[in-house]
Amino acid sequence: MKGKKRIVIVGGGIAGLTAAVYLARRGHKVKLFEKYEKCGGLVNTFEYEGFKLEGGARALVNAGVIKPMIEDLKLDIDILPNPVSVGVEAKILRVRGEESLNDYARLLKELYPESEHDVDNLIKVEKEILEYMKILYGVDNPLFSFNKIKEEGKLAEMLPRYFLWFFKFLKTVKKINELKEPIEVYISKIVKNRSLRDIVIQHFFRGTPSFFALSYFYLYADYIYPKGGVGVLPQKLTEKITELGGEVYTNTSIVKIIPSKNTVIDEKGNSYEYDAMIWATDLKTFYKILDTEGLFGTTLNKIENEKKKVLSSKGAESVLTIFFGVDEPPETFEKISTGHLFYTPSKEGLGEINRSWLRKITENYENTSKEEILKWLEDFIKYNTYEISIPALRDKSMAPNGKTGLIVSVLFDYEIVKKIHEDGWYDEFKSHAENLMIKNLKEAIYPFLEEKIIFKFTSTPLTLERMYNTSEGSIVGWSFEEQIPVPSGMFSLKGAIKTPIGNIYKAGKWAYAPAGVPTAIITGKLAADMI
């Protein structure tokens, strides 16, 4: 073990698994601790009554990261295509790459004939951003592809290409910085029709930076789906860690970190010493369980400052998800859309339902009647945009023969669900949401749905908070609506993994914003490289 280190990694999500597998491959003594029964966090697939369903991410964005990592680690994963559809009311478009942007423009002009000029402005910006996205994700990330290039003797050939790409990348970063303002602010400058604005942006998190919000047409073509579900990726990473000599402890919660002793303690009182540690889970928990005894001066001041910022911040919106088992073959759904559909039942859009109306309820909940909240919920679900995932349309093995699983989600605020739960009518709220969703889908695109339901159940922001140890049930880390307590610049990724304590690093969706699975993977790899 000369030159090798004892590494403790807390959090068995994609970031922690990535860090663990690369450190184990280099021969370090790795111990990874996961609070729950299995690793993966929000990248998971579960089975229910013979149906396989996604509990978090519905598919994966490659982003020049996931495929190269799978290849670099020689993971036995079959990658399937994940075609995306977009639809409003009766109009559904199957996206077939960037050429579909013109079809999308026609669709919007048919829906909003009075706003043709607005649509042209929107499509012009989206085409420009699409070209930048080709640069941003157009090459395999060197963090994961370098070994392959070196092994194949192509280093001399590839270096000039990477230098050329880097100069283009700098231009892309400039554009990203120009389009940092919230999407709600930016789009109001180019689209005057309120309903059209809503249809374009209401399935993004509030305050999402404009560049990333308007890059969605590129991302639609960049989605991939592992055969067997997205949970196959963390499963194979866990197996690889063990194969490489790393240790994975599930059902083990770390309850204290003592940096002055380079030690962590689990809920059973077991202690584990480390030379370096990576915290790859909820950052609020890190500062709540950090024991600063024996730390002084600048280090202690930095910890207190960062702790204050982190604990006073909140996560981005969460999601409300309804899972269905349907006694109808996948072919019925295939006639309507692909297996990944972003669908809005009404071209009216949410308007103030998800802004001022929501704020009024959450800030004045005690003086708002249940009837008023249920009426708000009815409008919220009626005018919202749904992300509909149909796993069996990518992989037939994901549902029993002749049947189909549906996963239908909308972005949802954590605070209102928390208040409803405290008020004692949480189950009634979930049942009402299910019925509203079924009604809207039946009237819009699935007229057979209600009579064919085998089972249905609902996940709320509280479910995600409980099951995945994620503050406010957030799926992408910090809210964009206020000051983000972690780095968020394109050149800040390497700094994002550092903490005020020299041999402790952080990774995952809470370490950097904007986040997602590729960001979690990159931060995990950067933390491993730093060690």
C-alpha positions in Angstrom: 0.0 0.0 0.0 3.0 2.3 -0.4 1.7 5.7 -1.6 -1.9 4.5 -1.4 -4.5 6.2 0.9 -7.4 5.2 3.0 -10.4 6.9 1.4 -13.8 7.3 2.9 -16.7 8.3 0.6 -20.0 9.2 2.0 -23.0 8.9 -0.4 -23.5 6.1 -2.9 -25.2 8.2 -5.6 -23.6 8.6 -9.0 -21.0 11.1 -7.8 -19.8 8.9 -4.9 -19.8 5.8 -7.0 -17.7 7.6 -9.7 -15.2 8.8 -7.2 -15.0 5.3 -5.6 -14.5 3.4 -8.8 -11.7 5.6 -10.0 -9.9 5.6 -6.7 -10.2 1.8 -6.3 -8.9 1.4 -9.8 -5.7 3.2 -8.7 -5.3 0.9 -5.8 -6.4 3.1 -2.9 -8.2 1.5 0.1 -11.8 2.8 -0.6 -14.7 2.5 1.8 -18.0 3.9 0.4 -21.0 4.4 2.8 -24.6 4.5 1.6 -27.4 5.3 4.0 -30.0 3.2 2.1 -30.3 -0.4 1.0 -28.8 0.2 -2.5 -26.6 2.7 -4.2 -27.7 5.0 -7.0 -29.7 7.7 -5.2 -31.9 9.5 -7.8 -30.5 7.3 -10.5 -32.5 4.1 -9.8 -34.9 1.6 -11.2 -37.3 -0.4 -9.0 -39.7 -3.2 -9.6 -43.4 -3.2 -8.6 -45.8 -6.0 -9.5 -43.6 -7.1 -12.4 -43.2 -3.5 -13.8 -39.7 -1.8 -13.8 -40.0 1.9 -13.2 -37.6 4.8 -12.7 -37.6 6.4 -9.2 -35.6 9.5 -10.2 -34.0 10.3 -13.6 -36.2 9.0 -16.4 -33.2 8.8 -18.8 -29.6 10.0 -18.9 -28.1 12.9 -20.8 -24.8 11.6 -22.3 -23.1 15.1 -22.5 -19.9 13.5 -23.7 -19.5 11.9 -20.3 -21.6 8.8 -19.7 -20.7 6.8 -22.8 -16.9 7.5 -22.5 -17.0 6.6 -18.8 -18.8 3.3 -19.5 -16.3 2.5 -22.1 -13.3 3.6 -20.0 -14.4 1.3 -17.1 -15.5 -1.5 -19.4 -18.9 -1.7 -17.8 -21.2 -4.3 -19.3 -24.1 -1.9 -20.2 -26.1 -1.9 -23.4 -27.1 1.6 -24.4 -30.5 2.0 -26.0 -31.8 5.1 -27.9 -34.2 7.4 -26.0 -36.2 9.3 -28.6 -38.1 12.3 -27.3 -41.5 13.7 -28.3 -43.0 17.2 -27.4 -46.6 17.9 -27.6 -49.3 20.5 -26.8 -53.0 19.6 -26.9 -53.5 17.4 -30.0 -50.2 18.2 -31.6 -47.3 15.8 -30.9 -43.9 16.1 -32.5 -41.4 13.3 -32.5 -38.0 15.0 -32.3 -35.5 13.7 -34.8 -32.5 15.9 -34.2 -31.9 19.6 -35.0 -34.0 19.5 -38.2 -37.0 19.1 -36.0 -36.6 22.6 -34.8 -38.3 23.8 -38.0 -41.2 21.3 -37.3 -41.4 22.7 -33.8 -41.7 26.2 -35.1 -44.6 25.2 -37.4 -46.3 23.5 -34.4 -46.0 26.6 -32.3 -47.2 28.8 -35.2 -50.3 26.6 -35.6 -51.0 27.0 -31.9 -50.3 30.7 -31.8 -50.9 32.1 -35.3 -50.9 35.7 -33.9 -47.3 35.2 -32.6 -45.4 34.1 -35.7 -42.7 36.8 -35.1 -42.3 35.7 -31.5 -41.8 32.0 -32.7 -39.2 33.1 -35.3 -37.3 35.0 -32.6 -37.4 32.0 -30.3 -36.2 29.5 -32.9 -33.4 31.8 -34.0 -32.0 31.9 -30.5 -32.5 28.1 -30.1 -30.6 27.4 -33.3 -27.7 29.6 -32.1 -27.6 27.8 -28.8 -27.7 24.5 -30.5 -24.5 25.3 -32.3 -22.8 26.2 -29.0 -24.1 22.9 -27.4 -22.4 21.0 -30.2 -19.2 22.5 -29.1 -19.9 22.0 -25.4 -20.8 18.4 -25.6 -19.4 17.7 -29.1 -16.3 15.8 -28.0 -15.9 13.0 -25.4 -14.9 14.5 -22.1 -11.1 14.0 -21.8 -11.5 13.1 -18.1 -12.9 9.8 -19.3 -11.7 9.4 -22.9 -7.9 10.1 -22.3 -7.0 6.5 -21.4 -8.6 5.1 -24.5 -6.9 7.7 -26.8 -3.5 6.9 -25.1 -4.0 3.1 -25.4 -4.9 3.4 -29.1 -1.8 5.5 -29.8 -3.9 8.4 -31.0 -2.7 11.1 -28.5 -0.6 13.0 -31.1 -3.6 12.9 -33.5 -6.1 14.0 -31.0 -4.2 16.8 -29.2 -4.6 19.3 -32.1 -8.3 18.6 -32.2 -8.6 19.2 -28.5 -6.7 22.5 -28.8 -9.1 23.6 -31.6 -12.1 22.4 -29.5 -10.8 24.4 -26.5 -10.7 27.7 -28.3 -14.3 27.1 -29.5 -15.2 26.1 -26.0 -14.0 29.5 -24.7 -16.3 31.2 -27.1 -19.1 29.0 -25.8 -18.4 29.9 -22.2 -18.6 33.6 -23.3 -22.1 32.9 -24.6 -23.1 31.0 -21.5 -22.1 34.0 -19.4 -24.0 36.3 -21.6 -27.2 34.2 -21.1 -26.9 33.8 -17.3 -30.1 35.7 -16.5 -33.2 33.7 -15.5 -35.1 32.2 -18.4 -38.3 34.0 -17.3 -36.5 37.4 -17.7 -34.7 36.6 -20.9 -37.6 35.1 -22.8 -39.9 38.0 -22.0 -37.6 40.1 -24.2 -38.0 37.9 -27.3 -41.6 36.5 -26.8 -44.5 38.8 -26.0 -47.2 36.2 -25.9 -47.6 35.1 -22.3 -49.0 31.6 -23.1 -46.3 30.9 -25.6 -43.7 31.9 -23.1 -45.2 29.5 -20.5 -45.4 26.6 -22.9 -41.7 27.0 -23.7 -40.3 27.4 -20.2 -42.8 26.0 -17.6 -41.1 22.5 -17.4 -37.8 24.1 -16.3 -36.9 25.0 -12.7 -37.8 28.5 -11.8 -34.8 30.8 -12.4 -32.9 28.4 -14.7 -30.1 30.3 -16.5 -31.3 31.1 -20.0 -28.5 29.3 -21.9 -29.3 25.9 -20.3 -33.0 26.3 -20.5 -33.0 27.1 -24.2 -30.5 24.2 -25.0 -33.2 21.6 -24.5 -33.6 20.8 -28.2 -30.0 19.6 -28.3 -30.5 17.6 -25.1 -33.5 15.8 -26.5 -31.2 14.2 -29.0 -28.5 13.5 -26.4 -30.6 11.3 -24.1 -29.7 7.7 -23.7 -31.3 4.7 -21.9 -29.4 1.7 -20.4 -31.1 -1.6 -21.2 -32.8 -2.6 -17.9 -33.4 1.0 -16.8 -31.2 3.8 -15.5 -30.5 1.9 -12.3 -28.2 -0.5 -14.3 -25.5 2.3 -14.3 -25.1 2.5 -10.4 -25.5 -1.3 -10.2 -22.6 -1.9 -12.6 -20.5 0.8 -10.9 -21.0 -0.8 -7.5 -20.0 -4.2 -8.9 -16.9 -2.7 -10.4 -15.9 -1.0 -7.1 -16.1 -4.4 -5.3 -14.2 -6.1 -8.2 -11.4 -3.5 -7.8 -11.1 -4.2 -4.1 -13.2 -1.3 -2.8 -15.7 -1.8 0.1 -19.3 -0.7 -0.2 -21.3 -0.4 3.0 -25.1 -0.1 2.5 -27.7 0.6 5.2 -24.9 2.6 6.9 -25.4 6.2 8.0 -22.5 8.4 8.9 -23.6 10.6 11.8 -20.4 12.4 12.8 -17.3 13.8 11.0 -14.3 14.6 13.1 -11.7 16.3 10.8 -9.2 16.9 13.6 -8.9 13.1 14.0 -9.5 12.2 10.3 -12.4 10.0 11.5 -16.1 9.4 10.7 -18.6 7.6 12.9 -21.6 5.7 11.8 -25.0 5.3 13.6 -23.8 2.2 15.4 -20.8 3.9 16.9 -18.3 2.3 14.5 -15.4 4.7 13.6 -13.4 4.8 10.4 -10.2 6.6 9.9 -9.2 8.2 6.5 -6.4 10.0 4.8 -8.9 11.8 2.5 -12.7 11.9 2.4 -15.3 12.8 -0.2 -18.7 14.0 0.8 -21.1 13.0 -2.0 -24.5 13.6 -0.5 -26.6 16.3 1.0 -24.4 19.3 1.9 -26.7 20.6 4.7 -26.2 17.2 6.5 -22.4 17.6 6.2 -22.4 20.9 8.1 -24.9 19.6 10.6 -22.8 16.6 11.6 -19.3 18.2 11.3 -17.5 18.3 14.6 -15.1 21.3 14.5 -13.4 20.5 17.8 -9.7 20.9 17.3 -10.0 23.2 14.3 -8.9 26.8 14.6 -8.1 30.1 12.8 -8.8 30.5 9.1 -10.1 27.0 8.6 -12.7 27.4 11.3 -13.8 30.8 10.0 -14.2 29.4 6.5 -16.2 26.5 7.8 -18.6 28.8 9.8 -19.0 31.1 6.8 -19.8 28.3 4.4 -22.0 26.5 6.9 -24.1 29.7 7.3 -24.5 30.0 3.5 -25.4 26.4 3.0 -27.9 26.0 5.8 -29.7 29.2 4.9 -30.2 28.2 1.2 -32.8 25.9 -0.2 -33.0 23.3 -2.9 -34.7 23.9 -6.3 -38.3 22.7 -6.9 -38.9 19.1 -6.5 -41.3 16.8 -8.5 -44.7 15.2 -8.0 -44.8 11.9 -9.8 -47.6 9.4 -10.4 -46.7 5.9 -11.3 -49.2 3.8 -13.3 -49.5 0.1 -14.3 -51.8 0.0 -17.4 -53.4 -3.1 -18.9 -52.7 -1.9 -22.4 -49.8 -3.0 -24.7 -46.9 -0.6 -25.4 -47.9 -0.5 -29.1 -51.0 1.5 -28.1 -48.8 4.2 -26.6 -46.3 4.0 -29.5 -49.0 5.2 -31.8 -49.2 8.4 -29.8 -45.6 9.3 -28.9 -42.1 8.0 -28.2 -41.2 6.6 -24.8 -40.2 10.1 -23.4 -42.8 12.8 -23.9 -42.9 16.4 -22.7 -46.6 17.1 -23.0 -48.9 20.1 -22.2 -52.6 19.4 -22.2 -53.5 23.1 -22.7 -51.9 25.8 -24.8 -53.0 28.4 -22.2 -50.0 27.8 -20.0 -49.6 28.2 -16.2 -49.5 32.0 -16.0 -49.3 33.1 -12.4 -50.5 29.7 -11.0 -46.9 28.7 -10.4 -45.7 32.1 -9.3 -47.9 34.6 -7.4 -50.7 32.2 -6.7 -48.3 29.7 -5.3 -46.5 32.3 -3.2 -49.8 33.5 -1.8 -50.7 30.0 -0.6 -47.3 29.1 0.9 -46.8 32.5 2.6 -50.4 32.7 3.9 -51.2 29.0 4.3 -52.9 29.3 7.7 -55.5 31.6 6.2 -56.1 29.5 3.0 -58.9 27.0 3.0 -58.4 23.4 1.8 -61.0 24.1 -1.0 -58.8 27.0 -2.3 -55.7 24.8 -2.3 -57.5 22.0 -4.1 -58.8 24.6 -6.7 -55.2 25.8 -7.2 -54.1 22.2 -7.6 -56.7 21.6 -10.2 -55.5 24.5 -12.3 -51.9 23.7 -11.7 -52.2 20.2 -13.1 -54.6 21.2 -15.9 -52.2 23.9 -17.4 -48.8 22.3 -16.5 -46.3 20.5 -18.6 -45.9 16.7 -17.9 -42.8 14.7 -18.3 -44.2 11.3 -19.4 -41.8 8.3 -19.3 -42.8 4.9 -20.8 -39.9 2.5 -20.1 -41.4 -0.4 -22.2 -41.1 1.7 -25.3 -37.3 1.7 -25.0 -37.0 -1.7 -23.5 -39.8 -4.2 -23.7 -38.6 -6.1 -20.7 -39.6 -3.2 -18.5 -43.2 -4.4 -18.3 -45.1 -7.7 -18.3 -46.2 -8.8 -21.7 -49.1 -6.8 -23.1 -48.9 -4.2 -20.3 -47.3 -0.8 -19.9 -45.8 1.2 -17.1 -46.3 5.0 -17.1 -44.3 7.6 -15.0 -45.9 11.1 -15.1 -44.2 14.0 -13.4 -44.7 17.7 -12.9 -42.3 20.1 -11.1 -43.7 20.8 -7.6 -43.0 23.0 -4.6 -41.7 21.3 -1.5 -43.2 23.8 1.0 -46.8 23.4 0.0 -46.6 19.6 0.4 -44.8 19.9 3.7 -47.6 22.2 5.0 -50.3 19.9 3.7 -48.6 17.0 5.5 -48.4 18.9 8.7 -52.1 19.8 8.4 -53.0 16.1 8.2 -54.5 15.7 4.7 -51.4 14.5 2.8 -53.1 11.2 1.6 -56.2 13.1 0.4 -53.9 15.5 -1.5 -52.1 12.7 -3.3 -55.4 10.9 -4.2 -56.8 14.2 -5.6 -53.6 14.8 -7.6 -53.9 11.3 -9.1 -57.5 11.8 -10.1 -56.8 15.1 -11.7 -53.9 13.7 -13.6 -55.9 10.8 -14.9 -58.8 13.1 -15.9 -56.5 15.4 -17.9 -54.6 12.5 -19.6 -57.9 10.7 -20.5 -59.4 13.9 -22.0 -56.2 14.7 -23.9 -54.2 11.7 -25.3 -55.1 8.5 -23.4 -58.9 8.1 -23.6 -58.6 4.5 -22.5 -56.5 5.2 -19.4 -58.9 5.2 -16.5 -60.5 1.9 -17.3 -57.2 0.2 -17.8 -55.3 1.1 -14.7 -53.9 -1.9 -12.8 -52.3 0.2 -10.0 -51.3 3.8 -9.2 -49.3 5.5 -6.5 -47.7 8.9 -6.0 -44.3 10.2 -5.0 -44.1 13.8 -3.7 -41.2 16.1 -2.7 -41.5 14.6 0.8 -41.0 11.1 -0.6 -37.8 12.2 -2.3 -36.5 13.9 0.8 -37.2 10.7 2.9 -35.9 8.1 0.4 -32.8 9.9 -1.0 -31.7 12.2 1.8 -32.1 15.3 -0.3 -33.0 18.7 1.3 -36.4 20.0 0.2 -36.7 16.9 -2.0 -34.6 18.7 -4.6 -33.5 16.6 -7.7 -31.0 19.1 -9.1 -29.5 20.7 -6.1 -29.8 24.4 -5.2 -32.6 26.8 -6.2 -31.7 29.3 -8.9 -34.1 31.9 -7.4 -31.6 33.1 -4.8 -27.9 33.3 -4.2 -26.4 29.8 -4.9 -24.0 28.8 -2.0 -21.7 26.8 -4.2 -19.6 27.6 -7.4 -21.7 27.9 -10.6 -19.3 29.2 -13.3 -18.0 27.0 -16.1 -14.4 27.3 -14.9 -15.3 26.7 -11.3 -15.8 23.0 -11.5 -12.4 22.2 -10.0 -12.9 24.6 -7.2 -16.4 23.2 -6.5 -15.0 20.0 -5.1 -13.0 21.7 -2.4 -14.1 22.3 1.2 -12.5 24.5 3.8 -10.8 21.3 5.2 -7.8 20.4 3.1 -8.3 16.6 2.9 -12.1 16.6 2.6 -13.7 17.1 -0.8 -17.3 17.3 -2.0 -19.0 16.0 -5.1 -22.5 15.7 -6.6 -25.4 17.9 -7.3 -24.9 19.9 -4.1 -21.3 20.8 -5.0 -21.9 22.8 -8.2 -24.8 24.4 -10.1 -26.4 23.9 -12.5 -26.3 20.2 -11.8 -27.4 16.9 -13.3 -26.1 13.4 -13.7 -23.1 14.4 -15.9 -22.1 17.1 -13.4 -22.3 14.6 -10.6 -20.1 12.2 -12.5 -17.5 15.0 -13.4 -17.3 16.3 -9.8 -16.8 12.7 -8.6 -14.0 12.1 -11.0 -12.4 15.5 -10.3 -12.4 14.7 -6.5 -10.8 11.4 -7.2 -8.2 13.0 -9.4 -7.4 15.6 -6.8 -6.8 12.9 -4.2 
